[in-house]
């Protein structure tokens, strides 16, 4: 049987090694398509050279007529693999980049060493080349070992450094250990080699994925910073726009007040009232902006949301200056459980939303406050019979400084949305022209 022939053992090992190396090379190529890291590129070339080296041995075993070519090709590929591994170590440690002249010089050295071990013969020369390649691989392993604090550190570095070092020592030891085919030593030598190769592949994959994760986190951090700066710019522009109007009114009022002969007592009283109104408006804008920029931390304690709704409804009924002809209706489902929330912040949110509904109705109409369960959430809905909004306006109600009211700061609903989000909830707006608006605040309840 052919399997009893000693030559079948090298054939099997060459076939299995070539197949395994080819599969790992495909894995590397797939990872490199989305992780373009320089040291990984050189390791990809190294693994490709190892695959060619093993393939040359397989061809040499299957096709004896190529005895003169395949050893040379395998030797060149082996030297190239070690060279690319060393280049990857330099790239990882010092961000080294291979240039064209480096590749040409490396190819010449690889061919020269391959000729030294094949055409110019000599077992001693072959062993000397093997020891040199092993030493270079040990150097590569040492270079991969992390030294000192570095921002680009990634997991797997120590494992790859240790495996490459052991792999280099194994290559050196092979030059002094006779390993005849089908012997125990032969199997042990190849088993150690395959094990080290697989461990190196595993370490490289860990490093590349961790490096990719770190790059992704840094990219997201930059995006968040860019979004923060863009938001700050928008807020500053909106703030300037909102402050300009009351300031202009105040300047005009003070100019009128300085002209004592030009104002009657009634006109002076009206001007002073306007001055106070615009000053309060300016103070409100600044207060809302500070609350938006420096929100207070929510102090959540278990409470009854129905009591909050009743309190806000009473405030609206008592505010006859705004809601003189508003019919306030409250409906609270008794099955709604208690949940944790900040009472003061919840009153602020509900008051802002309800007040928007009252102003949308011009102080007359029906305002409904409803509390019910929706799946695993507590749904707090505020409905009005006002003029409603177009879809494009409804989508912008939570934008800072966007307001449909002549004297609105446009920050009330923005603050409300942030408070609701801090409670783990969300806000839904359903509105259409002529049919009023329904704003639903949804808060999760633990345990569903």
Helices and strands as residue ranges (DSSP letters): G 2-4, H 6-32, H 38-62, G 64-66, H 67-94, H 100-117, H 123-144, H 157-174, H 184-258, G 260-262, H 265-293, E 301-303, H 305-318, E 325-332, E 339-341, H 343-360, E 364-374, E 377-384, H 391-394, H 412-422, E 426-431, E 437-444
